[in-house]
Structure formats: C-alpha cells, structure tokens
Amino acid sequence: MEEELKCPVCGSFFREPILLPCSHNICLACARNILVQTPDAESPQSSRASGSGLSDYDYLDLDKMSLYSEADSGYGSYGGFVSAPTTPCQKSPNGVRVFPPAVPQPPAQHHLLGHQGSLPPIPRNSCITCPQCHRSLNLDERGLRGFAKNRVLEGVVDRYQQSKAAALKCQLCEKSPKEATVMCEQCDVFYCDPCRLRCHPPRGPLAKHRLVPPAHGRVSRRTSPRKISTCTEHELENLSMYCVQCKMPVCYQCLEEGKHGTHEVKALGAMWKLHKGQLSQALNILSDRATEAKEFLVQLRNMVQHIQENGVEFEACLVAQCDALIDALNRRKAQLLTRVNKEHEHKLKVVRDQISHCTVKLRQTTGLMEYCVEVIKENDPSGFLQISDALIRRVHMTEGQWGKGTLTPRMTSDFDLTLDSGPLLQTIHQLDFVQMKVPAAPMLQLEECCTINNSATLSWKQPPLSTIAVDGYILELDDGNGGQYREVYVGTETICTVDGLHYNSTYMSRVKAFNTSGVGQYSKILAMQTSEIAWFTFDPASAHPDIILSNDNLTVTCNSYDDRVVMGNSGFSRGVHYWEITVDRYDNHPDPAFGVARGDVLKDVMLGKDDRAWAMYVDNNRSWFMHNNSHTNRTDGGVSKGATVGVLLDFTRRVLIFLINDEQQGPVAFEGIEGLYYPAISLNRNVQSNTLTTRLHCHPSLRQPFVVLYDSHISN
C-alpha cells in the first residue's frame, strides 16, 4: 500500500499530512511549497480552507496564474510565492509536475524571518490547488492551519515504516544479541528462544504470562493514549459531535454559535462505529473482487502458456503437411504460416494487454485495501471520521471498476484453424484453412435444471468464447437404475423437458453437440432425482367429454347415464403407490369401477371392458374384478354414500389390491403387474368424486406401510 502512503507532490511518505476539503492529502511542507498568491481583484471565487461552500473544480485562469496545464496532463506550482515561474517544471515521483523551489533569500531578508528560523507568513489571497483532482481554493486568515491534520494517515505511515525496520533483538543476550522471537506482555521483555527457555520457563508463576510475536509487542509498546482532537474553527474546543449534513466532526461551540447550529448532529462515537462498519463491509466486497482478480490473472497466465503451446503445435503440423506436398506448395505454405503467426501474436497481445491492465488495477486495489485495513485499526474517532466518507466512496468506486466483464478473458487460447491437405495438386493455389471443427462439450446450466414429480427439465449452452458452429444437440438419459444411456432428444433447442420418468429414481443425463464435421464430446454428467412421492389429479385432457371436473380437478362427475372413464395425470411404473377415492354421492345403485389403465384405454365403456385396464367394479352389495371384459372373484360387501375405496399398486410384488373402508376386498386382484399405469375410474351421472388430503397410511391387513400419493373422494 505504499502508493497510498506517499505524497502526490514529493513522492515520499507523508510528513505532517493535512486533509484538503476535497478529501485528498498533502504534506504540510509540500502544501506551503505549492501555494500561489493571486491579485486582490482577481481572486477566484473559492471557499475557506475549512471546506465550507467549496465550489467544484474552481480552476485558476490559464492566462493569469493558472497552474494546471492540459498540455502536460499534470500539475505545476510556483516555488515559494513568486508571481511567475522562471524555470521549467519537473515531475515528482508520483507523476505530478512541480516547479523548483524559489531561489534562497538574501541573508538580510532571511534575518527578517526571526532568530528561530520560523517559516515566513502566508501572504493574503493565497490559493492552493489539489495536485490530484486539481480543485482550487483560497486560504483564509488562518492559512494552512485551517486544514485538519490527518492523524490517522500519519499513524498508518508510522506503523508501516516501523514494520519495515530491522528485526528486534533479544534484551537478555550478553554478547551479540540474537533476533527476538517472542515478547512477554507482562514482563515487557523481548526474548530469543534460548533466553526464553532459560529465563522465562513455561511453568510456575510465569506460566500465565502472554507471549506474543515481536511485531505485536512493538506495536503495543508504541501505543500511546489517544490525543484529544480539537476543532479547526475553535482551537480551544474538543470535537464532540458529528454533523450529518456537512459530514464532519464539530465541537460544542460550532453547534452554539457556528453554522452547524441548525444541522442534524449525532454522537461522535456512534458515527465512528457506523462508518467503521460501512468501510469494513465495503472492504469485504472489494476483497472478494481482488481475490477474483488474482484467480483471473492465473487463468490469463495459463492462457499465455496454452497459446504458446498450441501455436507451436499448430505451426509444426502446418509445416509437416506443407512439406509433404510438392514444390508448388512452398509459396502457399509461407502465406499460411504468416496467417498463423499473426493469429498467434494477436492472441498473445490481447491476453498480455489484459494481464497488464488487470495487474495495475489489482495493485491499486490491494494498496487501497491495505491502507483501509490500517485506517480501521485507528482508535481516533474524529480523525477516522475525517476520512471515512472519502475512503468509503473510494472503496465503492474501486469495487465498481471490477464490474461485469472485467474478469472475463477477451481471447480464447484455441486456434480454430484446420488445414485441409486433401485437395488435388491443381487446387494447391486455393489451399486455405477450414474454419469448422467439431463442437466443444456443452455446459449444463445447473440453475435452470430441475425435476418436478416424474419430469426432468435440462438446460445447456455452448462454452464461452466458443465460435464453432453447432447444428444441433443430442440429449441422453439412462434408465434411472444405472443402465445404458438412450437418446431422448435431438434438435437445435438448448432446453428439454422429459416426461414419464420413474418416481423415486436417479437419472444420469448428458448432452453433446454436433455439426457437419462430426459429434463433439459429452458434457459433464448430471444426476437428477425424481420425486419420492407421486402426486396426481384427474386429467381433463385425457377424460371423456361427458366427464365434468371441478375443485382444481379433484372432484369428478359425469353428465351421462353411460359409464365414462377419467384417468390421473401421472403414470406409475416403479415403487409402491396407494390412493383412496371416497364415494360422496351414490344414487340408484350404479356400478362405478376403480383401478389402473394404460394411456390408450377406451373412455366410453366401463373400466376393465378392454385389455388396457385392470379394475374392480362394485355395487351396493358386492364387487368383481374385471380385465379384458372378464369378471372374476365376486366378493360380498359393496359401497354406499361416504364409503372409501382404496387402490394399492405395488410394483415390488407386481400386484394390484383393492380395499373398501380400510378392509381388503377379496384376494389379490391382479398379479404380474409391470409397465406404465395411470390411476383411473369409470362412473355415470349417479356418482361423483372428490379428493382427500394426502397422508401416510398403514393398513393393518397388509402388514406393511405405504404412502397415500393422492386421496380422492367420490362425491357430487
């Protein structure tokens, strides 16, 4: 952070820094050196040294006494208080243009300064211009004393310089003291390792002493009671409050008599803590940007190496192909080599320029960070608050410079050139690079990939900076059980939703791109977990037109006296599934049927009349199992209003079981169940259904738990 601790005029570490109203700092001696005296009648309209009412960028006129030169893009100041420069200006170490000091005064004039050699008084109408932002302002009768001293910056400079000093020596070595390794805070003594073991054993009464590194001990020795800050307007008053409107510490007299009497003020300590927190928060964000910048620089340096390697490899292949051709290829080979070299140099130049630019920004950011960390350590509230607002703005401004795109490579390290050496001899003069390569592996966009019930949505994109044309993509999924991959989508879209997957299964997915040159590599494999529990409602899209759905498709009825079929909107092919349908209206003893069906089941007949449905139909006294129009297992016990019909579809045992009012109805209805089935019922206008809430359910007669995936009421 040395750049933050050096004066912009002299280029050395700050000595007695003063804080200008524009929030920049300058050495007191340098400030006196760059003062300019303006004529009485042509004094620029600028503010007092305290910064009140400061106008923005109040420059001196170039044709009179201006010091700012656009031709230099720098800053110039007259030595002493002479009216015009007589010698060319020079550049300070920080790039600021400064005129040489004035010629020493004769002894007679020097005697007028006083026997103690004090500095000459500052003439009236003196003006100073900030060497960094070039904002000009007049000094009042107090001169440079009207500017606040930046004690925080002075303390940071002192700590930094002492940290760079020679290592501390042991205080107990008799001859040629060794370098100290620890300091005891209680004994206030620096020890090397042998002296510590001999004179400060880690036992007995000394065991509780706290040993710290020498640097920490040196800091603790240097720490002194905090100086009480005084007001620049009222030198005998201490700063005790903070003016929110003017953003500066003020004293009691400023509130009673000064311009801050009507302003909002807050406690100095509270604002000190608040601004420290704001600076720390902004610094954390900037620290993240610096970390990203360091990683980005590593990436860029690796790109340089890859470009070098790829360039050498590509050049070698090109030479080998050209040398294999007849002499007619030699002239064309030179042209092609020139193109490759130009591409090589162009890529290197772009990446190196980006490395240089990013390195400069990172150095500035790191310097500001270290300076801010040292400022935060300062225990002087008023001194801290004098510079905290400016530092917070600088940190936010610096963080904003690391915006979107700053840490993105401007160039790819690949050479997207392929030499086609197959043409016949008579076409050698047309030999050129083929721009097409097989596409790179697509990147799955994890934030857009998701699963809902038994459907999976996948999204992908081409890698950044890839310029290879893509004709389409191939999406592949396995069977959800670690089996072989199969193609589920081929096309140009970069997002795809796959329906009809197994519940409670983990599917592995991958995608690859293709063009006329071939098929590229697969993307990384993404594992997607479907829902453990299936949820369904009645599906209006697959229902017979006579079916009427309501209550968010949870209630179903029919406007026909003939039986009509409606299915659920989710199909099951794996696991154990159970749902219930409650009879909410039952008139004239109809025969509703409950069960499962394939997706192409007939919708205008009773469920089970064809070979694509497995059902139990029931009246008020008994029930039958029916499949492919075959009736079996007549069982006593029917349904009435309020009865509950349960359906258990168990793929682990490959069976279908029916229940009425929590009692199993008959034996196992169907065995050998496998494939994809949808919940289904058939009913006429004498029956209506409505769904129940989902719950865990364990039926005692089954002796195993099962999940109610969707509970349905049959009601009107």
N, C-alpha and C positions, 0 to 999 in steps of 0.2 A: 504493500500500500504506500510505497514511498512517494508516488506521484501525488497522492492526496495530502502529503505532509510537507510539500515543498512550495515555496512562494512562487507565484507565476512571474514575478519580476526578476528576482535574483537567482532563482533556481536552486537555492539552498533550503535547508529545513527552516521552518518558520521560527522567527525570533520575535518575541513580544507581538504576536499576531493581533490585529484588530479586525472587527467584524463590520464590513460595509453594509449599508442598507439593502443592497442587492443580494445579501447573504453570502457573498464571496469574502475571502480572507486575504490579507496582505500584511507583510512585516511592517512594523511601525516605522523603521528607518526607510524602507522602500517607499512607504506612503509619503513620507516627507520629501523623498527624492523626486517623486513624480508630480508634486504639486505644481500648479500653474497659476500665475497671477493674471487676472483679467481686468481690463479697464473698467472704471466705475460705471460708465454709461452703457457698457456693452456686456454687463454681467448676465450670463444665461439664467433663465428662469428655472432654478433648480431648488432643491429642498435643503433644509438644515441637515447637519451631519447626523442628527438622530434618526433621519429617515422619514419624518412625517411629511405627508403630501408629496412624496417623491414622484416626479413625472417619469414616464417610460422613455428610456433612451434619449436623454437630453444631451445631444452632442454639441460640441463647440463648432462654430463656423469654420470651414476649411480656409476661407480667405482671410481670416483674422488670426485665431490662435488655436486652430484645430490640431489635435494630436493624432487623430485616427486617420489612417491612410488606407484607402481601398487598394491602392497600387501595391502596398506591402502585404495587405491582408494581415496586418499586425498592429502593434501599438507602440507609439513613441511618446517620450516625456522629456521635457526640458530639464537639464541639470540645474539644481538649485531653483532660483526664481528669475532667471534671465528671461528677457522678453522674446527671444527667438534663438533657435539652435544655430550654432556656428560650426558644428562638426557633424559628420554623418552618424546616423543611429546604428546601434549594434543589436544583435539578438541575444536575449537571455537564454539560459539552458532550456527553458520551457517554451521557447519559440516566440516570446513577447519582445517586441522591439523597444529598446530603451536608449535614450541619449546618454552620452557620458556625463559624469558629474561635472559640476561647474568648476572653473579654474579657482584654485585656492585664493582666498582673500589676502590682501597685503597685511603685514604684521600690525599696522596701525588699526586697520578695520577689525582684524582678529582680536585686538585688545578690547574692542568695544563689546565683545561677547561676554566679557566678565572674566574674572580671575579664575573661576572654576571651570571654564570651558563649556558652559551650557550651550545648547543649540539656539540658533537665532530665532526670534519670534516670527510667527507666521504672518505675512502681510495680509492686509484687508483684501477682500474679494478673491481669495484663493479658491481654486477649483481642483478637484481630483476626479479622474476617470478610472473606472474599474478596468484593469487590464484583461479581464476575461469576457465580460459582457459589454464593455465599452459604455456603460451608463455613467453619465457625468452628473456632478452635484457640487454646489458651493458649500464652503465651510462657514460656520457661524463664528461668533466671537470666541468660542471655546477651542476652535481649531480641531486638531486631531484628537483632543481629549473628549470630543463629543461622540466619538465612536466607542462602542463597548469592546473591552478586551475579551478575546476568545480564550478563556482559561481552560476550557475543555480541550481544544486543539493543542494548546501549549502543554497540557498534561500528557496527551497522547504522544506528542513528539518526544517529550522527556522519557516516557516509558519505552518508546521504540528505540531511542538512541541508547538507553541503558541496557536494553535487551541485546543489543549488538556489541556491547562492550566485552572485555576479556572475562574469562571464567573466574569465578570466585575461588579463593584459596582457603585451605584449612587454617583455622586460627590456633590450633594446638600443636602443629608440627614445629619441632625445634629448629631444624635446618631445612632449607629449600622446601617451603610448604607445597604440599600436593594440592591438586584440584579438589575442591569440596564436592561431596556427593549428596549430602543432606544438611538440613539446618533444623535445630531444635527450637521450636517456638517459645518454649518455657525458659530454656537456658539462654536463648538468643546467641547461639554459637554455631559456626559452620564447622563441619567435621568431614574429614576424608574417611574412607572405610576403615583403615587400621586404627585411627584415633577414636572413631566411634565405638569400635569393639572394645578398645582399652579404657576409654574414659566415660562412655555412655552406654553401659550394658543394658540389654533389653529385659531387665528383671529388677526386682527390688523396687525402691521408691521411684526410679526413673522409668519404670515400665509404662507409666501412664502418660509420659511426655509425647507430644505430637511431633513427628519428624516429617518434614516437607522437602521438596526439591529446592535447591539453592535459589533458582529463579523466583519461586514463590516467596521464599524468605526475604530476598532482596526487595521484592515489591512491598511486603508487609513492613519492612524497615523504613521504606521510603514514604509510606503512607503517613500523612500528617493531618491534623484536624482541618476540617473544611473551612476555607475562608468565606466570610460573610460578604455577599455581593452587595454593592451599593449602586444607587440609581445614577445614570449619566446626567439626568436633568437636575437632580438634587443630591449632591455628592455626599451629604451627611446622612441620608436616609437609606435604610436597607431595603432591598427588593423583597416584597412580602406577598404580592398578588400577581395574577396573570390576566392581562386584558385580552379577552377573546376576540374582540373586533380588530385590534391592532396587532394581535399575535406577538406580544412581547411582555416580559415581566415589568411590573410597575411597583412604585413604593406608595406609602400611605399619603404622602403629600401630593403625588400625581392624582390620586383619587379625590383629594380635598380641594386642590387648587388648580390642577392641570387640566389638560384636555380630555383625560380619561374619566372624568367625574360622572359622565352620563353613559359610559360604556359598560357592557357586561363584563364582570370580572369573576374569576374563580380562584380557589386556593392554589397556591404555588405547588405544594406537594402533590395535590390531586392531579393537576395538569402534567406535572413531571412524570408521574406513573403512567398516565394515559398516553402521553407521547412516546414514552419508552416502549409501551406495549404496541403502539401503532408502528413504530420503527422496527421492532422485533418481528412483527407479523409481516411487514413488507420485506424485511430482510430474508425471512424464511422462503418467501416466494422467489426472490431473486437468487437465493442459494440453489433452489431447485433448477432454475434456468442455467446457472453456472455448471451444475452437475450434468445437465443435458448437453451443454456446450462442450464439456470435456469429453463426454462419450461420443459426441458428434465429430470432434476432432480426431479421435481414434479411428472412427469409421472413415473419415476422409483420408487419413494417412494409409489405412489399409487399401482404400481405393487406388491410391497412387501406386502402391506395390502391385495390385492386381492389374492396373492399366499397363504398368511396365511389363509384367509377366505376359499378359495377353497380347501386348504389342509385339514382344519378341517372338512369342509362339506363332502369332498370325503372320509375321514377316517371314519366319522360317518356312511355314507351309507355302506361302506365296512363292518364295524363291524356289522351293523344291518342285512345285507344279510348273513354274515357268521354265526352269532348266530342263524339264523332261520334254518340252516341246522343241520343235525345230528352230532354226536360227531366226525365222520370221517372227518369233515371239519375243525376241530380245528387246526390240524397241517398245513393244506394248508393256513388257514387264517393268521397264523403268517408269512408265507413266503410272502403272498401278501401284508401284512402290511409293511413288510420290504421294499418291492419294492416301495410302495407309499412314505414311509418316505425318501428313498434315492432320489426319484424324487423330493420330496418337498425340501430337503436340497440342492440338486444340483441347483434347480432353485433359491433358496434364495442366495446361494453362488455366483452364476453368477451375479445376479442383484446387490447384495451388493458390490461385487468387482467392478462392473461398476460404482456404486454410489461413491465409494471411489476414484476411478481413476478420474471420472469426477469432483468430488469436488475439488481435488487437482489442476487439470488443471484450473478450474474456479477461484479458489483463486489466482493462479498465474496470470491468465488473468486479473482479477479485479484489482489486485495490480499494474500491468503494466499500465492498463488504468488510474487509479487514478494518478499514477506518471506522465504519459504523459500529463494528463489534467493540472497538476500543472506546468509542463515544458512549456506548451503552454502559460500559464499566464505570463511567464518570459518576461521582456521587454529588456533584454540584447541580442542584435542580435548575437554578436560574441560568447558569452557563449552558446547561444542556438544552433548556427551552429556547435559548437564543438561536440555536442552530438546528433544533429538531425538525421544525417545519420544512426548512430548506432541504435537510437530509431526506426526510420522508418523500418529498417531491422528487428529489434526485433518484431515490431508490425506485419509486414507481415509474419514473421516466425511463430509467435504465432497464427495468423489467419489461416495459412496453417495447423496447427495442428488440427484445428476443421474441418477437411476435411470430405468428403463424408463417411458416415458410423459411424462417431464418435458419433453422436447424434441419433443413432438407437438402440433400445433395442436388446440385444443379446439373450433374452429369452422371451417366452410368459408366461403369468400368468395362462393359462388354463392347466388343467390336462386332456390330451386327452386319458383317460382311462375309460372304462365302464365295469363293472363286469357283466358277464352273469351268472345268478343264475338258469338258466332253465335246465341244463343237469340233467340226471338221477343220482341216488345215485352211481351207479357203475362207473360213469365217474368223480367222485369228485376229484380224484387224478390228473386229467387233467385240472382242473379248471384254467382259465387264463383270463387276461384282453383282451377285444375286442377293437382293436385299432380304429375301424371305428365309426365315428359319422356323423350325418347329416352335410352337408357343412354349413359354415358361409355365411352370406349375401354378395354377390359380391359387389365390389366398382365400380361405374361408373366412367370412365376416362373422365372427362369433357373436357379436352384439345383436345380429339380426337372425341368428339361427335359434329355433325353439321347437318344442313339442307341445301339442295340445291333444289330450286324450290319446288316440292311436294314430295321430297325424304328425308328420315331421316337416318343418319348413327349413330349407337350407339356402344360404345366400353366399355368393363368392364374387371375386373380382380379380382382374389381372394385377400382377405386381406393379408397384410404382415405377415410373420411368421406362416401362416396357413399351417398345414401339413395334413389336412384331404383330402382324395382322392375325386375327383369330376368326375362323369361320363358324365355330360352334363349340359346345361343351358336352361332355358325357358325364352324367351323374350315376354313381354306382352305390348300392346298399347291399349288405349281407342279409342273411335270413333272420337276424335277431338272435341267433343262437351260435354264433361263431362259425357259420358255414361259408359257402362260396359267395363271392360278390356277383351281383347281377345288375344290368343296366336298367335304370328306372326312368331316365330322361335323356334325350338327345335333342339339342336345339341351341338357339342363339341367346336365350334368356339367361340371366345370371341369378335367378331365384326360382325355386321349385318347391311345391308342397306335395308330399307323398302321403296318400290316404290309405286306410285299410291295413295298417300295421298291427302286429300283435300288441296287446296290452302287457304291461309289466315286463318289457323286453328292452335290451340294449342293442341298438343297431349301429354298426360301423359304416360310416359314409366317407366317400372320397369323390373328387371330381378332377377331370383333366380336360385340356383344350386341344383343338385340332385345327389345322389349315391344310392348304394344298401340299405343303411339304411333309406332312405327317402328323402324328399324335404326340403331344408333349408328355411331360412327367405328371404323375398324380400329385395332388395337393396332400397336405398332412391329413391324417385320418381323424375324423371327429366322431366321438361316441355320443349317441343321443338316446336318452332313456324315455320310453313312453310311460304314460300314467299307470300307476299301480292299480287304481280303481277306475272302472269304466262307468261313464255317466251317459245316459241316453234319455231322449224324449221321443214322442211319436213323430214320425217323419211325414209332413204333408206332401212332400214331393213324390213319395212312393205310394201314398194311400189311394184307395179307390175314390172316385169323385163323389160318391154318396157319403163318405166319411166326413164328419164335422169335428174340427179340433178347436179347443179353447184353452184358456188358463195357461198361456205360454206353451201350448202343445202338450200339456199334462193331462188334459181332460178330453175324452173321445166319446162320440156318439154317432149314430147313423140315421139317415132320413129315409131308409128303405126297409121294407119288410124282409127282403132277402139278406143273406149273410154277406158282409163285406169285410175285407182284410185291410189292416193297417200294421206297419212294422215300425220298429225303433230306428233311430238314425245312426246307431253304432253297431258294428258287427263284431262278433267274438270268435276267436279261433284258438285261444290258449288260456289256461287258468281255470279258476272256479268262479262261476257267476250265479248270482241269485237275485231275483226281483219278485215283488208282490204286486198284485192287482186286486183292489178292493171293489166288490160289487156295491155300487151306490144306488142303483135302481134295477129292479128285476120284476117285470110285468108279464103276465100271460105265459109263464113257464117256457121261455125260449132256451136255445142250446148254444150259448157262447162257447168259443173254443180258445184255448190258451196254449202257447208253445213257442217253437222257433221255426224259422223258414230261411230258404235261400233267397238271394236278391231277386230272382225271376219267378217267384211264386205267383200262382193265379190269385187275382184280387177280387173276383166276383163270385167265389164259391166259399163254402165253409173251409176253414183252415184244416189241412190234412187230407183234402179230397184228391190232391195230386201228389206226386212223388218228391216234391220240393218243400214239404212241410211235415213237421212232427208235432202232434198236438194232443191235448185232452179236451174233449167237449163234454159238457155237464149240464144236467137239468136240475130240477128241484129235489130229485131223489137219488140219482146215480150218475156215474160217469163212465166214459170209454176212452181208450187210447186209439188214435187214428193216424195212419200214414198210408199214402197211395190208395185212399178210399177203402182201407181195410180196418175194420173195427175189432179191437181186442180188449181183454181184461175189463169186463164190466164190473164195476165196484159200487156198492151201496154208499150213499152219502152224497148229497147234492149241495146246491148253493141257494142262498136267499139274499134278500137285501142286507147289506152290511158284511157279507161273507168275504174272506180274504183268500185269494188263490196265489200260491207261491210256485215259482218255476226255478229249479236248480239245474244249471248246465255245467257239468263237471267234466272238463277235458282231461284231467289227470286220470280219471277212471273211465272216461269215454261213455258217460251215462247221462240220461235225462230223467229227472224225477219231478213229480208234481205233488203239491200239498194243498189242503183246504183247511183253513183255520188252524195252521201250525201242525196239522196231522198229515203224515204221508198218505197220499191217496193211491191205494193199490201197491203193486210191486214196482220195481224199476221199470219205467215206461219203455225206454229205448236204450239199446246198447250199441257199441261200435261207433259212437258219435265222433266225427272228425271233419275238419273243413271250416268254412266261414258261415256262421249262423247269425241271424238277426232276431231279436225278440219280436213276437207277432201275436196278434189276437184277431178273431173274427166275431162280429156281433151285428145285430139288427136294431131297429128303432126301439125295441123293448129294453135295451141295455145301454148303459153309459158308464164311462170310467174316468177316474181322476187319480193323480199320483200322490203318494205319501212322501214324507221326508226320508232321506237316506239315513240308514243306521247300521251298526254292526248287529248281526243276528246269529244266534246259535240255537239250532233246533235240537231238542234232546233225542229225538228218534234217530237223527243222523250221526250223533256222537262225534261230530267234528264242526269247528267253526266255519262260517262262510260269510261273505260280505254282501250286504244288500246294495247292489250297484245302482239300482233305481227302483223305488217302490211306487207302484201305480194303483190308484183307486179305479174301480169300475163304478162310475156314478153318473148321474144325469145333470 
